[in-house]
Amino acid sequence: MLTALIALSLSQLPSPIDFIDNTEIGDAKQYIGLRSRGVYEGHLVDKAKGDTVVSGSWKMVNGDTIEVKATGCKGPACKDAKKDYTAKVGVAAARAMTLLSTAPPPFFPSGSYYCHYLGCEPRIGVEIVSKGANLKAMSAVEDALIERNRGRNTTVVWIGPRSDTDTAKSRIEVCGRDPEKAKAALETLQGDLATATWFGEATVVEAPAKDCLWDVRLYVRDDVQPPPRKKK
């Protein structure tokens, strides 16, 4: 039954092209526009030196990878910003996207994104996994973390694939891809979990690899028991 529910959930997810076609992706310092018909724009915002705008084209290859060709540029950062690159798009959840990017910094960095209404923004990525916790418990953890983020808009949370490692106890893995972001992610997650007293303690360890696209991964112990839902 659990496998069937997960399969149904995955079948309802958007595709990579649904996330990125005719979409603006970025934040206050940098953003790109993947316009329809393959038109590309990259914007670097610099109030002191002036903005840089890269123009070109983009296309999707292999169903999940963006190829960008930069053909024009105006602004002070063109030497570094006018470069071709690729970005592999992963669909983690209905509004959660991961990105493995070779874009020139600070454009379109690798990591986790929240997508909604033809726009995506980079956020702290929190992936929730377990070997044995049931779907109800996993959803309760996800809901608790999302609820804590409302109004703050700094994290994107999703339930990942079943873990093949032991989850008799809860733990938090911290990604080394972006140490500063990972530190902020850990502090945020620990603060959020502290309000969910039913979750219990979680030890902290470093992720074995630095190519993770989340910032913290929460391993939920197999026997976690969320409180009953309150009747409305």
C-alpha positions as CSV (number, residue, x, y, z in Angstrom):
1,M,0.0,0.0,0.0
2,L,2.8,2.4,0.9
3,T,4.6,1.7,-2.3
4,A,1.4,2.3,-4.3
5,L,0.9,5.7,-2.6
6,I,4.4,6.8,-3.2
7,A,4.2,5.7,-6.9
8,L,0.9,7.6,-7.2
9,S,2.5,10.7,-5.7
10,L,5.5,10.6,-8.1
11,S,3.2,10.2,-11.1
12,Q,1.4,13.4,-10.2
13,L,4.6,15.5,-10.0
14,P,5.4,18.2,-12.6
15,S,8.1,17.4,-15.2
16,P,11.4,19.4,-15.4
17,I,10.0,21.4,-18.3
18,D,6.9,22.3,-16.3
19,F,9.2,23.9,-13.7
20,I,11.4,25.9,-16.0
21,D,9.6,26.8,-19.3
22,N,8.8,30.5,-19.5
23,T,9.9,30.9,-15.9
24,E,12.1,33.4,-13.9
25,I,14.5,31.8,-11.5
26,G,16.7,33.5,-9.0
27,D,16.7,36.1,-6.2
28,A,17.4,39.8,-5.5
29,K,21.0,39.6,-6.7
30,Q,20.7,37.4,-9.8
31,Y,17.9,35.9,-11.9
32,I,17.5,34.3,-15.3
33,G,14.5,34.2,-17.6
34,L,13.9,31.1,-19.6
35,R,11.4,32.5,-22.1
36,S,9.2,30.6,-24.4
37,R,10.7,29.8,-27.9
38,G,14.1,29.4,-26.3
39,V,14.9,33.0,-25.5
40,Y,17.4,33.4,-22.6
41,E,18.2,36.4,-20.3
42,G,20.5,36.4,-17.4
43,H,20.5,39.4,-15.0
44,L,23.2,40.3,-12.4
45,V,22.0,43.1,-10.1
46,D,24.8,45.4,-8.8
47,K,23.7,48.8,-7.4
48,A,27.3,50.1,-7.1
49,K,28.7,49.0,-10.5
50,G,25.6,48.7,-12.6
51,D,23.6,45.7,-13.8
52,T,24.8,43.1,-16.3
53,V,22.4,41.4,-18.7
54,V,23.4,38.3,-20.7
55,S,21.3,37.3,-23.7
56,G,21.2,34.1,-25.7
57,S,19.2,30.9,-26.2
58,W,18.3,27.8,-24.2
59,K,16.9,24.4,-24.9
60,M,16.1,21.3,-22.9
61,V,18.0,18.1,-23.7
62,N,17.5,14.5,-22.4
63,G,14.3,15.6,-20.8
64,D,16.0,17.2,-17.7
65,T,19.0,19.3,-18.7
66,I,19.0,22.9,-19.8
67,E,21.7,24.0,-22.3
68,V,22.3,27.8,-22.4
69,K,24.2,29.5,-25.2
70,A,25.3,33.1,-24.3
71,T,25.5,35.2,-27.4
72,G,25.3,38.8,-26.1
73,C,26.1,40.8,-23.0
74,K,25.9,44.3,-21.7
75,G,27.3,45.5,-18.3
76,P,30.4,45.5,-16.2
77,A,30.5,41.7,-15.4
78,C,30.3,40.4,-19.0
79,K,33.9,38.9,-18.9
80,D,32.8,36.4,-16.3
81,A,29.1,36.2,-16.9
82,K,28.9,35.6,-20.7
83,K,29.5,31.9,-20.7
84,D,27.6,28.8,-22.0
85,Y,26.5,26.4,-19.3
86,T,24.3,23.4,-18.5
87,A,21.9,22.8,-15.6
88,K,20.3,19.5,-14.7
89,V,16.9,19.8,-13.2
90,G,15.5,17.4,-10.6
91,V,11.9,17.3,-9.5
92,A,11.9,16.6,-5.7
93,A,8.2,17.5,-5.0
94,A,5.3,19.5,-6.3
95,R,7.1,22.8,-5.6
96,A,10.6,21.6,-4.9
97,M,13.3,21.6,-7.5
98,T,17.0,20.7,-7.3
99,L,19.6,22.0,-9.7
100,L,23.1,20.8,-10.6
101,S,24.5,23.7,-12.5
102,T,27.8,24.8,-14.2
103,A,26.6,28.4,-14.6
104,P,29.2,31.1,-13.9
105,P,28.8,32.4,-10.3
106,P,26.6,33.8,-9.0
107,F,24.1,32.8,-11.8
108,F,21.7,29.9,-11.2
109,P,23.7,28.1,-8.5
110,S,23.4,24.4,-7.7
111,G,21.1,23.5,-4.8
112,S,17.4,23.6,-3.8
113,Y,14.7,25.8,-5.2
114,Y,11.0,26.6,-4.4
115,C,8.9,26.9,-7.5
116,H,5.4,28.5,-7.7
117,Y,3.5,30.6,-10.3
118,L,6.1,30.6,-13.1
119,G,8.9,31.5,-10.7
120,C,11.6,29.6,-8.7
121,E,13.9,30.9,-6.0
122,P,16.9,29.3,-4.3
123,R,16.2,28.3,-0.7
124,I,17.6,26.1,2.1
125,G,16.8,22.6,1.0
126,V,15.6,20.1,3.7
127,E,15.1,16.5,2.5
128,I,13.3,14.1,4.9
129,V,14.0,10.4,4.6
130,S,13.6,7.2,6.6
131,K,14.0,3.4,6.2
132,G,11.0,2.4,8.3
133,A,8.8,5.3,9.4
134,N,5.3,5.1,7.9
135,L,4.0,7.7,5.4
136,K,1.7,9.3,8.0
137,A,4.6,10.0,10.3
138,M,6.8,11.3,7.4
139,S,4.0,13.6,6.3
140,A,3.6,14.9,9.9
141,V,7.3,15.8,10.0
142,E,7.1,17.5,6.6
143,D,3.9,19.4,7.7
144,A,5.5,20.6,10.9
145,L,8.6,21.9,9.1
146,I,6.6,23.6,6.4
147,E,4.3,25.2,9.0
148,R,7.3,26.7,10.8
149,N,8.5,28.2,7.6
150,R,5.3,30.0,6.7
151,G,5.9,33.7,6.6
152,R,9.7,33.1,6.7
153,N,10.1,31.7,3.2
154,T,13.7,30.5,3.7
155,T,13.4,26.7,3.3
156,V,11.9,24.2,0.8
157,V,11.0,20.8,2.4
158,W,10.3,17.5,0.7
159,I,10.1,13.8,1.4
160,G,12.8,11.9,-0.4
161,P,13.2,8.2,-1.4
162,R,13.3,5.4,1.2
163,S,16.7,5.3,2.9
164,D,18.8,2.1,2.7
165,T,20.7,3.0,5.9
166,D,19.7,2.4,9.5
167,T,17.2,4.8,11.0
168,A,16.6,3.3,14.4
169,K,17.5,6.8,15.7
170,S,17.0,10.2,14.1
171,R,19.9,12.1,12.7
172,I,20.7,15.2,10.6
173,E,23.2,15.1,7.8
174,V,24.8,18.4,6.9
175,C,26.0,19.0,3.3
176,G,29.4,20.4,2.7
177,R,28.6,22.0,-0.7
178,D,28.0,25.4,0.8
179,P,29.2,25.5,4.4
180,E,27.6,28.8,5.3
181,K,24.2,27.9,3.9
182,A,24.5,24.4,5.6
183,K,25.2,26.1,8.9
184,A,22.1,28.3,8.6
185,A,20.1,25.2,7.5
186,L,21.2,23.2,10.5
187,E,20.3,26.0,13.0
188,T,16.9,26.5,11.3
189,L,16.1,22.8,11.3
190,Q,17.2,22.3,14.9
191,G,15.1,25.3,16.0
192,D,12.0,24.0,14.1
193,L,12.4,20.5,15.5
194,A,12.7,21.9,19.1
195,T,9.1,23.0,18.8
196,A,8.0,19.5,17.8
197,T,8.6,17.8,21.1
198,W,7.2,14.5,19.9
199,F,10.0,14.2,17.4
200,G,12.7,13.7,20.0
201,E,16.5,14.2,19.6
202,A,18.6,14.0,16.4
203,T,22.3,13.7,16.3
204,V,24.3,15.7,13.7
205,V,26.8,14.3,11.2
206,E,28.5,15.5,8.0
207,A,27.2,14.1,4.7
208,P,29.8,11.7,3.2
209,A,29.7,13.5,-0.2
210,K,29.6,17.3,-1.1
211,D,27.6,16.9,-4.3
212,C,24.3,16.9,-2.4
213,L,21.7,19.3,-3.7
214,W,19.9,19.6,-0.3
215,D,21.5,21.5,2.6
216,V,20.4,19.3,5.4
217,R,18.9,15.8,5.2
218,L,16.7,14.7,8.2
219,Y,16.7,10.9,8.8
220,V,13.5,10.1,10.8
221,R,13.6,7.3,13.2
222,D,11.5,4.3,12.3
223,D,9.2,4.4,15.4
224,V,8.5,8.2,15.5
225,Q,4.9,8.9,16.6
226,P,3.3,12.2,15.8
227,P,0.5,13.5,17.9
228,P,-3.1,13.0,16.7
229,R,-4.4,15.6,14.4
230,K,-6.7,18.1,16.0
231,K,-10.2,18.1,14.8
232,K,-11.3,21.4,13.1
